[in-house]
Structure formats: C-alpha cells, structure tokens
C-alpha cells in the first residue's frame, strides 16, 4: 500500500465531507456507517497491488526450480508476471 493505513479514515472523511457539502450526495445512512463503508472501499482498492504482489510471489515460488535451473532474472520475471496479470484482470494500480 502506498499510503499509511492511518490516513485512510482521514481521506474517507474528507471525501464524504466534500461530497455532502457540494450536495453531490445525500446520505441515507448515518455518517458513521458511511464513513466505515468508505474506509473499507478505500482499503480494498489500496491493497489490490499488495495482494497481486503476493500472488506473483507465490506463482514464482512454485516455479523456483525452473527459475534457478534456467538462471532467470527473478525481478524481470516478477515484473512481467505482474504486468500480465494486471492486463488479464483489467486492474488499475
């Protein structure tokens, strides 16, 4: 995650405040519930890359013998695998 988790509540609160002050949304639930849902959505989006990186590591671990045998560059394989998964899944990082 590129930003500290402690910033998520602050960002979520600012988003909600800006949207309500500009009358772009009219919340149908309490501010606390809206804030909690917004924080959860932000965390989900912000951790996509972390989860993807872990998945790539697992994939490469499962092929570690071939990687070592072929004297392949782990970093290059990591980036290529990650780019392929991003493209296949239409992810935005």
N, C-alpha and C positions, 0 to 999 in steps of 0.2 A: 504494500500500500504506500502510495507516495506522500500521503499526508498523515500526520499523527491521528490516532483514533480519538484523542481528546478534542480534536477540532470538529468532529462530526456533529455533536449537539449544537455547537455554535453556528455552524454552517446551516444546519437544518432549521434552526430558529430564525436565522436571517432570511432564508428562502421563504418560510411561512409568513414572516412579518412583511416582507416586500410584496408578496402576492396578495395578502389581505389588505394592506394599506393602499395598494393600487387598484383595489376592487377587481382583481383578476380571478379571485376565488371567493366563495362564501362557504366556509367550513360548515359541514353538517354534523361534525363530531367535536368533542372537546379539544381544546388546544393541546392538552397533554397527549391525547390519543393521536392527533395529527402529527405532533412532534415525534412521538415514538415510531410511527409508521414511516415518516420521512427519514428518520435516522436509520431505520432498518433498510430502507431502499438505498440510501447513500452507501451504507456499509457493504451491501450486496454488490453494488456497482464498483466500489473502490477495491474490493477484494477479488474481482474477476481475474486480474493479472496474476495475483498471488496463487490462486488456485490453478490457473493454467501453467504457471512455472512449476508447481509441484507435480502436476500431471506429466509434463515433459520430462522432469527428472526421473519419475517412475518408469516412463517408457524407455528412456535411455539406460536406466539401471537394468531393465530386463534384457537389454541387448549389450550389456557391458563387455561380454566376452568377444563379440564380433567387433566392437569398437576398439578394444585393446589389440585384438589379432590384426585388424586392418590398419592399426596405428592412425586412427582417425582423430581429428581435432574435435574434442568434446564441445567446446564453446561454439564452434561453427555448426555442429550437429544440433546443439541446443537451439540456436537462433533459427536455423532452417526448419526444425520441427515445430517450433513455436509459431513461426510465420505461416506454416502450412495449416496448423490448427486454427489460427486466427482467421485465415481466409475461408477455410471449410465451414466454420461456425459463424461467419459474419460478425465477429466480435470487434468492438471499438475499445482500444486500450488508451 
